[in-house]
Amino acid sequence: MQEITNNDVSRTGFMMSATTGWWLGQNDGRMLSPGVSTLEWHQLLLECGFSGIDTATPEIDVFPSTLTVWVTQAVDDRVSLLREPLSSFSTYKSVGEEEWDLVIIGGQTLGTSQLISQIVRLIQPFGVKHAVYRTLGDMTGSAKTTPNSAILCLAELDEPIFRSLSEQTLKGIQRLFETQGTVLWVTQGCRSDEPYMNMSIGLIRTVLLEIPDLVAQVLDLESGTKPDPRQLLETLIRLRYGTTWEKNGSIDKMLWTQEHELALENGQFMVRASITKPLSTTGTTHPSEPYTMPSTRRPRRSISRSILPSRLWFIIVLSRPGCPCRIGRLLLKRLRMW
């Protein structure tokens, strides 16, 4: 929305004062303008079933512009659960939804083991059953997972899987994807320090094409940062409920999209993207020219961001069924993906 939020600038009132609507607020204290502050808008939106002002343009100098642009979202129990899963989990009333259990994979290093303990403490008050397996290879034994399982794979935080892939680990990966549960696969530094982790991402992309019913999402953390247990658990809960509602069609009525790949940068979630360019008209393809890769994703909204050499991972991609998604080979080489 875009509204006047400052009544101290007289030029706006001078232009609009001849209209009767400009004086609608004179009986409740708005003598010179119908506009209200962003704080008042925030409170009004909360009272009317919205999320309040989630973000707004800075109000540093109001004289060049008296207008403020902000973003808000209509909320109900489901939207609140997607926005703040742990804060809304205890109050959410599921109707006709099956119970789910939590499966965590990882814990061979001290840091990952402590992270898992923190995640378990966060989920215990809600009565969700949980199980912990230290390695992917343990999934081949007596591990019990079902299509209702929400699986958090932290094995890559111990060591990149494909750096020393064993037959037992490979069988565990196969068993993991055969369950057709909800899988959140966590990596750290695959865009910079750990190119081996990109092999896992490539594998998951392929498996998603071969097993359409599988729900999997990759979350890449920044190198050198400490994983936040609350953030990881909320991402998994958000994925689990979002995909459940997507399957029964109820999410189509909400402003929400499910992404297969996310990355955390400076505390913000970023979506996977790439460059689109026209194909060569000469019939030959130069190494710096793109090649075509078909897309099965439904149309997404475009999001733009400034392009810097060290941030090519976030250049935007949009594709729709029947339209090619073209990715430059030099970009892929830089990302160490192929």
Phi and psi in degrees as a GROMACS rama.xvg file:
@    title "Ramachandran Plot"
@    xaxis  label "Phi"
@    yaxis  label "Psi"
@TYPE xy
-130.484  121.116  GLN-2
-141.414  159.134  GLU-3
-77.6772  122.413  ILE-4
-120.093  5.11441  THR-5
-134.159  125.566  ASN-6
-101.345  5.58236  ASN-7
-84.398  -15.3249  ASP-8
-90.0476  119.174  VAL-9
-80.162  -21.2626  SER-10
-65.5814  -32.0585  ARG-11
-66.5034  -45.7771  THR-12
-64.474  -33.5477  GLY-13
-63.2856  -38.3464  PHE-14
-76.4138  -32.1729  MET-15
-106.058  -1.5189  MET-16
-67.35  -18.4132  SER-17
-77.2391  -11.8087  ALA-18
-90.0596  140.322  THR-19
-67.3269  -30.9905  THR-20
-65.6379  -20.2625  GLY-21
-66.5748  -21.9597  TRP-22
-107.284  17.3301  TRP-23
-66.3365  -22.0441  LEU-24
-96.746  9.73772  GLY-25
-68.8547  -23.6546  GLN-26
-81.4684  -13.5453  ASN-27
-118.383  28.8599  ASP-28
97.5713  -6.85926  GLY-29
-94.1163  81.5948  ARG-30
-74.3929  -39.4387  MET-31
-106.795  -7.32539  LEU-32
-162.617  147.728  SER-33
-80.3091  -4.05338  PRO-34
-72.4458  152.374  GLY-35
-127.11  162.951  VAL-36
-72.224  165.379  SER-37
-64.0035  -32.2165  THR-38
-63.0482  -44.9092  LEU-39
-65.3961  -38.83  GLU-40
-62.5251  -41.3654  TRP-41
-59.3996  -45.237  HIS-42
-68.0937  -39.1418  GLN-43
-65.7115  -40.6265  LEU-44
-64.8372  -40.1426  LEU-45
-62.2715  -39.1263  LEU-46
-68.8517  -24.4161  GLU-47
-100.777  14.8663  CYS-48
89.0038  19.5687  GLY-49
-107.707  174.394  PHE-50
-84.135  2.94563  SER-51
82.5657  -166.986  GLY-52
-86.8279  109.437  ILE-53
-75.4181  -40.3316  ASP-54
-156.379  151.203  THR-55
-148.407  158.387  ALA-56
-66.6906  145.21  THR-57
-62.8044  141.534  PRO-58
-105.56  59.2327  GLU-59
-79.1645  -49.4391  ILE-60
-131.681  106.409  ASP-61
-81.885  -14.1104  VAL-62
-73.0003  -39.1803  PHE-63
-63.9303  -33.1793  PRO-64
-145.95  123.491  SER-65
-90.6162  -1.62692  THR-66
-95.2712  147.317  LEU-67
-126.616  134.393  THR-68
-105.318  129.943  VAL-69
-139.481  166.947  TRP-70
-121.45  134.996  VAL-71
-141.498  168.243  THR-72
-143.158  135.343  GLN-73
-68.8946  134.356  ALA-74
-124.161  147.681  VAL-75
-137.669  -165.221  ASP-76
-61.7736  -38.8652  ASP-77
-71.6417  -44.5929  ARG-78
-64.8967  -39.0418  VAL-79
-62.5873  -37.441  SER-80
-66.7218  -36.5214  LEU-81
-72.9791  -34.9925  LEU-82
-75.6175  -45.9291  ARG-83
-135.65  78.649  GLU-84
-55.5308  -51.6283  PRO-85
-71.2398  -32.7992  LEU-86
-71.3394  -28.498  SER-87
-104.571  -6.06579  SER-88
-63.569  -40.1441  PHE-89
-72.0023  -25.5691  SER-90
-96.4815  -10.9189  THR-91
-73.6069  130.407  TYR-92
-108.183  105.485  LYS-93
-81.001  135.479  SER-94
-117.313  113.267  VAL-95
74.0501  13.7437  GLY-96
-100.063  139.092  GLU-97
-76.0784  148.28  GLU-98
-69.8289  153.578  GLU-99
-127.464  160.236  TRP-100
-123.591  157.249  ASP-101
-103.612  129.852  LEU-102
-121.656  126.136  VAL-103
-117.529  132.002  ILE-104
-116.298  125.2  ILE-105
137.444  175.809  GLY-106
122.099  22.4938  GLY-107
-84.9396  -10.8268  GLN-108
-118.589  160.558  THR-109
-60.6922  -45.069  LEU-110
-61.8201  -44.0546  GLY-111
-68.8855  -38.2281  THR-112
-62.1701  -42.3588  SER-113
-66.4999  -37.3717  GLN-114
-62.6489  -43.6733  LEU-115
-63.456  -41.233  ILE-116
-60.8564  -39.2463  SER-117
-67.3111  -39.3191  GLN-118
-65.1892  -41.5563  ILE-119
-63.0482  -40.4501  VAL-120
-65.0106  -31.6887  ARG-121
-71.6341  -35.0429  LEU-122
-89.6829  -21.3595  ILE-123
-57.9624  -41.0737  GLN-124
-61.2599  -17.941  PRO-125
-94.0289  -0.229891  PHE-126
73.742  20.6585  GLY-127
-83.0848  127.972  VAL-128
-68.0844  144.675  LYS-129
-142.491  155.627  HIS-130
-143.481  145.442  ALA-131
-123.01  130.75  VAL-132
-124.151  130.111  TYR-133
-71.3366  -31.5541  ARG-134
-135.724  163.532  THR-135
-65.8317  -30.4914  LEU-136
-62.2797  -27.3887  GLY-137
-68.2313  -14.9518  ASP-138
-70.1509  -15.2574  MET-139
-83.6968  -11.041  THR-140
-88.7158  -121.581  GLY-141
-92.9149  18.3719  SER-142
-63.6038  130.722  ALA-143
-109.905  108.293  LYS-144
-130.248  148.337  THR-145
-132.283  171.612  THR-146
-59.6631  -17.0899  PRO-147
-90.8718  0.728234  ASN-148
-77.4178  138.661  SER-149
-103.695  112.681  ALA-150
-107.158  123.116  ILE-151
-108.085  107.976  LEU-152
-96.5343  109.78  CYS-153
-109.405  14.0376  LEU-154
-61.5225  -32.5102  ALA-155
-67.5755  -22.3789  GLU-156
-73.6732  -22.261  LEU-157
-76.8785  -50.8507  ASP-158
-165.672  139.494  GLU-159
-54.2129  128.889  PRO-160
-59.5422  -44.4418  ILE-161
-84.9225  1.99126  PHE-162
-71.3719  -36.8403  ARG-163
-144.307  69.8743  SER-164
-74.7874  127.467  LEU-165
-108.019  165.147  SER-166
-64.0407  -37.8393  GLU-167
-64.5438  -40.7592  GLN-168
-65.775  -41.0307  THR-169
-61.6495  -41.3364  LEU-170
-65.8689  -35.479  LYS-171
-65.0982  -39.402  GLY-172
-63.0374  -43.314  ILE-173
-60.5321  -43.8107  GLN-174
-63.8948  -37.2443  ARG-175
-62.0287  -45.9752  LEU-176
-77.342  -23.1783  PHE-177
-69.414  -23.9318  GLU-178
-68.826  -22.7718  THR-179
57.3055  34.0153  GLN-180
-85.7052  -167.503  GLY-181
-95.3494  119.743  THR-182
-117.671  123.847  VAL-183
-108.634  112.173  LEU-184
-100.498  117.343  TRP-185
-102.168  129.406  VAL-186
-122.417  169.062  THR-187
-145.321  115.405  GLN-188
82.8615  20.4716  GLY-189
-67.7414  -17.9749  CYS-190
-86.6028  -5.56569  ARG-191
-143.835  -71.8118  SER-192
-86.365  -23.4502  ASP-193
-125.768  75.5338  GLU-194
-63.9345  -22.5823  PRO-195
-59.2901  -30.5807  TYR-196
-68.1783  -22.6743  MET-197
-65.2925  -23.8741  ASN-198
-65.8539  -37.3791  MET-199
-65.1294  -40.0592  SER-200
-64.0593  -43.0467  ILE-201
-61.3905  -39.0862  GLY-202
-63.1665  -44.5367  LEU-203
-65.4603  -38.9027  ILE-204
-59.3805  -42.2803  ARG-205
-67.0983  -44.3204  THR-206
-62.9957  -36.9618  VAL-207
-63.0406  -31.8414  LEU-208
-74.3122  -33.7095  LEU-209
-83.8376  -27.8613  GLU-210
-123.092  85.6587  ILE-211
-59.712  -27.7746  PRO-212
-79.1669  -9.96013  ASP-213
-73.0192  137.7  LEU-214
-111.825  112.752  VAL-215
-140.956  141.54  ALA-216
-138.432  139.238  GLN-217
-104.905  130.216  VAL-218
-120.23  117.145  LEU-219
-101.618  125.987  ASP-220
-94.0242  157.556  LEU-221
-70.494  144.851  GLU-222
-65.1226  141.046  SER-223
79.1348  2.86481  GLY-224
-102.054  153.561  THR-225
-88.6096  124.075  LYS-226
-59.576  139.201  PRO-227
-95.1639  114.793  ASP-228
-60.725  -38.3606  PRO-229
-65.1988  -41.7261  ARG-230
-64.9333  -40.8797  GLN-231
-66.4576  -45.1295  LEU-232
-65.3825  -41.4783  LEU-233
-66.0128  -36.3354  GLU-234
-63.4537  -40.1762  THR-235
-67.1033  -44.7891  LEU-236
-62.4653  -42.0401  ILE-237
-61.7118  -41.3312  ARG-238
-66.2639  -43.7432  LEU-239
-63.089  -50.0611  ARG-240
-74.3876  -36.7583  TYR-241
-61.26  -43.2705  GLY-242
-72.1005  -33.3833  THR-243
-61.9263  -45.0999  THR-244
-71.6898  -28.7159  TRP-245
-67.2147  -37.6714  GLU-246
-68.1744  -36.9642  LYS-247
-90.0603  3.09532  ASN-248
86.5139  -3.89296  GLY-249
-75.2151  -22.8503  SER-250
-73.981  -16.8351  ILE-251
-64.3578  -19.9718  ASP-252
-89.2514  -0.52997  LYS-253
-115.707  153.508  MET-254
-83.606  83.0164  LEU-255
-154.928  139.854  TRP-256
-128.545  149.701  THR-257
-103.695  127.838  GLN-258
-110.268  144.256  GLU-259
-79.7799  -25.0167  HIS-260
-137.299  131.274  GLU-261
-130.783  158.648  LEU-262
-141.598  145.731  ALA-263
-99.1688  123.661  LEU-264
-135.159  117.394  GLU-265
54.9181  37.9916  ASN-266
80.9661  1.76923  GLY-267
-111.976  142.052  GLN-268
-79.0512  130.677  PHE-269
-117.375  149.927  MET-270
-103.584  151.798  VAL-271
-66.1887  139.283  ARG-272
-152.682  165.172  ALA-273
-153.51  176.21  SER-274
-92.7767  141.27  ILE-275
-112.465  135.038  THR-276
-138.981  157.004  LYS-277
-69.0569  149.147  PRO-278
-71.5087  157.717  LEU-279
-64.6981  136.247  SER-280
-88.3887  -3.93085  THR-281
-90.9379  -7.57691  THR-282
88.5153  -5.41316  GLY-283
-115.201  154.576  THR-284
-117.716  118.914  THR-285
-81.5118  149.919  HIS-286
-52.1165  -29.3445  PRO-287
-86.8083  -6.59167  SER-288
-89.1359  158.163  GLU-289
-80.5622  162.066  PRO-290
-119.074  164.675  TYR-291
-98.1217  133.377  THR-292
-128.318  120.742  MET-293
-65.4548  151.193  PRO-294
-118.682  139.898  SER-295
-110.051  5.1998  THR-296
-79.1164  151.829  ARG-297
-77.753  160.924  ARG-298
-56.3945  139.339  PRO-299
-120.055  158.228  ARG-300
-76.4244  145.143  ARG-301
-80.7684  139.274  SER-302
-129.417  124.685  ILE-303
-105.516  155.311  SER-304
-155.717  147.966  ARG-305
-59.8722  140.712  SER-306
-102.588  119.921  ILE-307
-120.574  151.89  LEU-308
-54.0323  -35.0371  PRO-309
-87.956  4.98309  SER-310
-128.547  30.6628  ARG-311
-64.6685  -20.0514  LEU-312
-61.859  -23.0773  TRP-313
-106.248  10.3834  PHE-314
-68.598  141.374  ILE-315
-82.7033  144.832  ILE-316
-126.12  137.86  VAL-317
-137.07  134.012  LEU-318
-142.922  160.261  SER-319
-144.326  161.355  ARG-320
-55.0765  130.897  PRO-321
90.8695  -9.98282  GLY-322
-110.012  137.591  CYS-323
-76.3659  148.19  PRO-324
-108.221  110.565  CYS-325
-101.298  126.413  ARG-326
-124.82  126.246  ILE-327
-66.6576  138.324  GLY-328
-65.424  -35.2956  ARG-329
-64.3941  -34.2848  LEU-330
-64.1921  -45.4675  LEU-331
-64.6108  -37.8187  LEU-332
-64.4336  -39.5396  LYS-333
-65.4687  -36.6546  ARG-334
-79.5538  -6.82119  LEU-335
59.6502  37.348  ARG-336
-94.9801  -27.7477  MET-337
